Amino acid sequence: MFAVVRTGGKQYRVAAGDKIAVEKLAGEAGDTITLGDVLLAGEGDSLADVKGVTVSAEIIAQAKSEKVIVFKKRRRHNYRRKNGHRQQMTLLRITAVGAGEAKAAPKKAAAKKKAEAPAEAAAE
């Protein structure tokens, strides 16, 4: 299944397993986030209703993109300015595209069950 999501003012076509670089998002490497602004979803040639579709992604890294050189010049006025800029970006790995809960949620539930098990054993 694929989806078209909007983040950072840009649109991306994503499927499970894709890696994309987007404008900087809050979070640390390894965190799981949900991209909520789904514009289009489908499977092959058919389109699906986007109301129940969620896109979950894992943050791979917070990085900087390629350097952009800004050069200003005015002819015959001895005016030259050179500046550089590197935009902050977030590298994402799309983990799941589909309806309902993300696949990363059961990991958290399993971790909670493991944490509760020793507490229950200590109570008995």
Secondary structure by P-SEA (a helix, b strand, c coil): cbbbbbcccccccccccbbbbcccccccccbbbbbcccccccccccccccccbbbbbbbcccccccbbbbbbbbccccbbbbbbbbbbbbbbbbcccccccccaaaaaaaaaaaaaaaaaaaac
